[in-house]
Amino acid sequence: METNNIIETNLLSIGYQHTNTVAEAISIQIKKAKLVAIIGVNGSGKSTLLKTLSGIQPALSGNFFLNGKAFQNYNNQSLASLISLVLTQQNFSKNLSVLEFISLGRHPYTNWLGITSRADKKIIARAIQQVGIENLKGKKCDELSDGQLQKVMIARALAQNTPVILMDEPTSHLDMYHKAQVLHLLKNITQETQKSIVFATHEINLALQLCDQIILIHQGKVVQGSPSELIQQKVLLDLFPKDLIVFDEISKSFRMSNKKKHSD
């Protein structure tokens, strides 16, 4: 199966066996060098879709392809060379130095002793430079701010050198400035490295401004398109109850509703 899509799903259903289907009939395509946000209200299935695309959560039904090859035909080693994953709650020893943690991204390629080669070290150095954290290399991870740690996790994913990076809430716990900074960094990475980054986020307004594509999960259904396409299709208008939040098509963003409730 020849394709220009790095990731492609056809009528995919996601959720949990014996409990419930979170979303179904998911047909999406992720092309090279694209920044793609998965958006939706709390509990809509953003993280479930992301974990299904990474292989952590099995799909309930449907077809899922990586580089035109069925997902189930890849072994773990092959998957590790195609997809890197950054989760919100990532378990690792924060006693590691920044350099040591980023070096873990080379684990799929090193020998059983985990020794990095000269080529590995060049890739690690390039990842650190791309994220702009050369000054943090010698610090322990437990000495970092939330924003710094998020950049370190992005650098580890870059060191893994996969064509796809999947991220769950990369801007959680960050203030407004650092949220924008991280998303701008992700946008620059897609343009400079030709990698595709797919991330689940609550930062819908920022995603609409910066992303090439949006995957919207709403009431168990999934729609994909560019921000302008989704605005034209008016699929964002009913995302939230209109008593507090409305979508402004002029500013292309969600804002507080000006409607006042009248009491009898």
Secondary structure, 3 states (H helix, E strand, C coil): CCCCEEEEEEEEEEEECCCEEEEEEECCEEECCCEEEEECCCCCCHHHHHHHHHCCCCCCEEEEEECCEEHHHCCHHHHHCCEEEECCCCCCCCCCEHHHHHHHHHHHHCCCCCCCCHHHHHHHHHHHHHHCCHHHCCCEHHHCCHHHHHHHHHHHHHHHCCCEEEEECCCCCCCHHHHHHHHHHHHHHHHHHCCEEEEECCCHHHHHHHCCEEEEEECCEEEEECHHHHHHHCCCCCCCCCCCEEEECCCCEEEECCCCCCCC
